[in-house]
Each structure stands twice: as C-alpha cells, then as structure tokens.
Amino acid sequence: MADEAQRSASRVDIVRALREAGWTGLITLGLLLPLIGFNTVQNIHNELVLETRWPLLVALVAIVASGRLLWGVLPHQRLKRGLAAYVGSPSKLAVTAAACWLIAMLARYTLDAVAESHTTLRMSLMAVVIIGACIGTVCTIGFVAAWTLARYPATTEPGRIRRHQIGVVLRAAALGFLVAYPMVMLWLTGFQGAIKWIDNFGIQILIYVMLGWGLNIVVGLAGLLDLGYVAFYAVGAYSYALLAQAFGLSFWILLPLAGILAAFWGVLLGFPVLRLRGDYLAIVTLAFGEIIRLILINWVAVTNGYAGVSGIPRPTFFGIPFNAEENGFAAVFGLEFSPIYRTVFLYYVILALALLTAAVTVRLRRLPVGRA
C-alpha cells in the first residue's frame, strides 16, 4: 500500500509538472512572440519588411518549458544541495566553462562556413554561440571567485561561511558577466552585428532594470500602487532632449539634471497624492501619467508630437566626440572608426547607473527612513 501510494504521488507530481511546464511555455510564447518571433528589416528599396523567426522562437520556448519541467520533477532539496556543491567547486566550474567555450567556438567557426541562404541554420548556430559564450563567461568568472575563496578556508561556523562564499561567487559571476558582455558580443558577432545585441539586449534591458528598481521602492517596499511611474521617466527623457537641443549642454551636465527634474516632479506629485491610499492613489497616479502623455503628444511646438525630438546632440567621451573626424574617439585612441564605440560607452554608463540604483535601494531598506 505504501509503495502504491508513493507511486500515485509521483504520478501526481509529474502531471502537475507537465501542466506547469505547459503554462510556462504558453506565457513565454506570448511574451517572446512580438520580441523574437517578428523582426523588421530594410529591403533594397529602403522599406521596412516584417520577417518571422519561428525556429528561434520555438527553440527558446522549448528551452524555458523544459527547464520548468525539470524544476518540477527534480527533488528541490537535493537540487539545492547539488547546486551549492557545484557552485562551490572550482574544478566543476572550470570544466563547464571550458566545455561551453569549446562549443561556442566550434559553432562560431561553423557559422562562418554556412551560406547566407541557410537562415534557419545560421540563426540556430548563432543562438548556440550566444548561449555557450554567456554560460562560459559566467562559469569562468565563478571559477575565479570560487578558486580565490577556496584558498581561505572557513575556521568558524563552516555552514554559514560556506553559504556566504557561494553568494559571493554568484554575485561576482553575475557582475563579471555584465562587465564582459560587450566584449563577448564583439568577439562573437563582430563590430556590425554586436550593435543590436549590446543595444537591444544590453542598454534597453538595463534601463528597464533601473526603472524596476525604482518602482520596487514605491510599490514593493512602500506598498503604494503607483500607475503613473512612467511619467517621471518621460519627464527626465524629454528634459534631457529639449535642454540639449535648445542650449547645447553637455551629456555629463544633462545626465544628473534630467534625474533631478524627474525627482522634482515626483516630489510635487507626492505632497498631495501620498495622503491617498488604495484605489484612490492608483487613479490619481494613472491620471497624472495620462496627462503627461497627452501634453507630450499635443504640444507639437515643443515636443514635435508623435515624431519626437530630433537633432539631439550625441553624447561624448568626456568631451571627445564619437565621430569619424580627426578629433573623434577612434582617431584619438588610434582605432578604426566604428559606431559601436558609442554604444559600448552608453552600455557602461547605464550599467553604472543601474548598479548605483541597486545599491541605493538595498541601502535604503536598512536605513531608519527606509524602514519607516
């Protein structure tokens, strides 16, 4: 009877895991369909053409669903112990890093030999290259951190210090991957192909990560349902664009100034609104966001309406422009001109701002004003 009950529980767990994996796959399909499934390119007539990338979309959905299925059927406690032992073992991380880098390099050289007409095969190989290089980078950095920590064995409370060391390894690997990401993309895809990966999957994601950290303070920590948070993002962005266009101020002056102006509007809205709670707060903040949107769209003389602000001065590397002239960044540092340098520069600026936002958020939780 006990064996039969155990087998029945096992079957229920498998059915539940399959159901959750199916729902996860459907949600992933809905999220990635507009982002990965469709792509716009310019044809020879300079017209935008919509292309589909079904093989890549199906592969990503299958990977996510398979991961969720494995998470549902594997014993969690044993998995946690195994993961902790794996992360804390420099030799296992080194073997994994070497295998991932080898697979990425083989796929990279195979990609060069595949003709341009084999679009599906080239995209599959590119996905293998990107995933292998990313995992290899994380494992390489994790190996360095784990090997360094292994040279300083714990003397008291081994279990607690081991958990601390594993946390240090994971944080070091994540941070190292973020720092090395542009260089990895440059090596994998070349100067021309790396712009899309660094911009779309680097700069844009970090911007929304930074916005998410800020929104977490209002909604997550303070418990205030703010539905107009994006309005402050719009105020900062348009303040930067209009001041740069009208007065020609430098990037390093406008970067903090735009943040200060966005915070100023937040303070103005906060005084009368923070007395409200629940649905009333949500309605007022939603109205504020809608008012800002309508102003930016209809005030055509200032914001240029739906077309947006044009002619914004490009950011510079501490006064050195990213152009092809003699005083440009490439000429000053003896490099061949490429627009990728400005993209990489903006990536590291946004990364620094995102890390600063994360540090302030974590620090705010421990301060008296944050706990209040």
N, C-alpha and C positions, 0 to 999 in steps of 0.2 A: 504493500500500500504506500509505503514511504517513497519507494522508487517511482511508482506511478505518479504520485503527487509531484515529485521533483521533475519528472519528465513533462507533466502538464504545465507546471510553472515555467519551464524552459520554453515550451511552445508558445505560451502567452507572451513571454519576453521577446521572442523572435517576431511574432506577429506585431507586437507594439513597435519594435524597432523598425520593421518594414513600413508600417504606417507613418511613423515619424520621418523616416527617410524619404518617403513619397511626398509628404507635405513640404519637407525642406527642399526637395528638388523643384516642386512647383513654385515655391516662393523665390528660389534662386532664379528660375526661368523668368518669372515676372520682373525681377529686378535687373537681370542682365540682358533681357531681350532688347530694350532700347539702347543699352550701352555697348553691348558686344555684338548682338545679332545684326545690327544695321550699321553701315558705315557710309559716309558721304565722301566722294572723291570728285575731282575735276577732270572732265574729259578734254579732248583736244580742242573743243570749241569753248573752253573756259566755262562750262556749265556744270552745275552740281548734279551728280548722278548717285542714286541710292543703290548701294551694294549690300548683299547679305553675306553673313559669315556663320552659316549654320553649323559646320563641323566644329569650329572653335567653341560656339555656344553650347552644343551638345556635350563636348568634352568637359567643359567647366562645370556644367550641371551634373554630369555623371560623377565627377571628382567630389563635388560637395555632397551629393546624395550618398555616395559610397562612404565618405568619411563619417557622415551622420549615422549610417547603418553600422559601421564598425564601433562607433561610440555607444550605440545602443546594445550591441550584443556582447561586448567585452566587459569583464568584471572591472568596475571602476577602481576599487581599492588596489587590486593587483596592478591595474594600469598606472595608477598614480605612483605606486612604489617602483614599477619598472621605469617610468618616465624620470623619476627622481634619480634612480641609479644611472640612467642613460645620460642625463644632463650633467651629473657629477663625475662622469668618466671621461677623461681627456682622450683615451685611446679610441673609444667608440665614436666620439665626435670627430676625431681625425679621420677614421676610416670612412665615415659618412660623408665628410667634406670632400675627401679625395674621390670617392665614387661619384658624387654629384658633379664635381668639376670635370671629371673624365667624360661623363655622359653629356654635359653641356658642350664641351669642346668637340666631341665626335659629332653631335648634332649640328654644331656651328659649321664645321668643315663639310658635312654632308649638305647643308643648306646652300653653300656656295656652288656645289656641283649640280643642284637641281635647277631645271629650266624655269624661266619665269611663268610659263604657261601652266605649270602644275601648282595652282594656287592653294588647293587644299593641303597638299603635302608640305608646301613651304610654310603655311601657317601652322601646321601641326609641329613641324620641326622647330619653328620659332617659339612656340609655346613650351616645348621641351627645353630649349636653350634658356629661356627666361626663368622657368621654374627651377631647373637644375642649378643655374647660377645663383639664384636667390637663396635656395636652401644651402648651397655650398658656402655662400658668403656668411650666412648665419652660423652654420656649424664651424666654420673656420674661426670666426670671432669667439664663439662659445668655447672652442678648444683652447684658444689662447687664455681666455679668462679662467677656465677650469684648471688648466695646467699651472697657471700662476697661483691660484688659490690652493691647489694641492700641495704646493711647496711650503705652505704654512698650516700644518695640521692643527685641529682644534685640541685644546687642553681641558676645557671645562664645558659641560653641557653639550656633548657631541651632537645630539639630535637637533637642538636649536641652532647651533652654529652651522650644521650641515644645511639646514633649510635656508639659512641666511646666505650661505655660499651659492646654493642653487639659484636663489633670487638674484644675486649679483651676476651670475653667469648669464641668466636670461636677459637681464636689463642691459648688460654690456653687449650681448649679441644683437639685441634689437636696436640699440643706439648705433653700434658699429655698422649694421646693415643700412640704416638711414644715411649715415655719412658716406658710405661707399656706394650707395645706389647709383648716382650719376656716372661714376667711373665704370661700374659694371655694365651699365646700359651703353656707354660709349664703346666699350670693348666688344659687346655682343652685336650691336646693331649698326655701328659706325656713326659718323658725325651727323648724317642726314636723318637716319632712322631714329636716332636717340631723342630728337626734339619732341616727338609725340609721346614717348614713354616718360621722359622727365617732366614734361609739362602736364599731360593729362593724368598720369598715374603718380606724379610726384607733387608738383606745385598745387594742383587743384585739390588733391586729397588732403594735403597738409593744411590748406586754407580752411576746408570744412572740418578738419580735426580741431583746429584752433577755435572755430566757431562753436563746435560741440563742447569743448572745454568751458567756454564762456557761458553757453546755455545751461550746462550742468550746474553752474553756481546758482543760477536763478531758479531753475525748475527742479533739479535734483537735490541740491543742498538746502535751498530756502523753501522749496515746496510751492513756488508761485508759478501758476500756469500762464506763461508769457507767450502769446501767439503773434506778437509783433516784433520779435527779437531781430528778424532780418532787416527791419527798418534802420537799425543802427549801423548795420553792415553797409546799407545803401548810402547813408549819410557820410560815412567815412570814405567810401569809394568815390562818390561824386564830389566831396570836398577836395580830395586829392586831385581829381581830374580838372576841376574848374580852377583851382588855385594854380596848378601847374600851367594850364593853358593861358590864364589871364596875367599872371605875374612872373611866370618862368622860374619859380622857386625850385631848389634842388630836391632830389629824391630823399636825401637824408634829413632835410628840414620838414618835408611834407609827410614823411612816414609817421613820426610821432604826432605831428599836428593833426593829421586825419584821425588818429586814435583819440586824441584829446577832444576833438569836436564831437566824435561819436559818443564819448563818455559824457560830454556836457549835455547832449540831448537826452541821454539816459537819465541824468540827474534831474533835468527839467520834467521829464515824464514821471520820474519816480516819486517826487514830492506829493503830487495829488493822487497818484494811482495806487501807491503802496498801502493806502488805508483800506483799499478794497480787498476782497477775498473771493476765491472760488470762481464761479461763472462770471461775476461782475468784472473781475480783473481780466479774465480771458477776453471778454467782449471789448473792453476799453483798449487793451493792447492790440487786439486784432484790428480795431478801427484806426488806431494810430499807424499801424503798418500799411493799411489800405490808403490812408490819407497821404503818406509819404510816396507811395507808388503812383497815385493819381497826380500828385504835384510834379514828380519827375517826368511823367509821360506828357502832361498837358502844358508844362511851362517850356514850350518849344524854344523860345528866345534864349533861354539859358542852358537848358539841358539837351536841346536838339531832339526831344521827344523819343520815339522808338529807335531812332538811328543811333542815339548815344553820343557821347562827347568824343570828338575826333581831334587829331593833332596834339595828343598828349605827349609832352617831351619824354624821351626814353630815359630809363634810369642809367646812371653811370657808376663806374667802379671808383668811388672816391674822387670824382672829377674827371676820370678817364672814360670817354665815350666808347661804346661797343660798335664802332663803325669801321669802314674799310679805309679810312684816311690815315695820314701819317701819324696823327696824334691818337689813333684808336688803340684799343686794348691789345689787339693782335700785333700791331706794329711795335708798340712799346715793349712788349714781352717777347718779341721775335717769333711770333706764331703765325700760321696761315689763317687768314680771315675766315670766320665761320660764325653764323648767328647762334650757334649752340653755346657760346661762352656767356651770353646774356641770360640764356635760360638756366644754365648751371648756377650762375651768380644769384638769380632770383630764387632758385631752389634752396640754396643755403641760407639766404635771408629769411625765407618763410620757415625753414626748419628751425632756425634760431628763435624766431618769434613763437613758434608752436611749443618749443621746449620751455621758453620763458613763461608762456601761458600755463603750461602744465605745472611748472614749479610754483607759480603763484597760487594756482588752485589747490595744490597739495598743501602748501604752507598755510593757506587761508583756513583750512579745516582745523589746524592746530592752534590758531590764534584765538584769543578771547572773543574778538569781534566776529570771527567766523563761527565759533560755537554758539554765540548768542543769536 
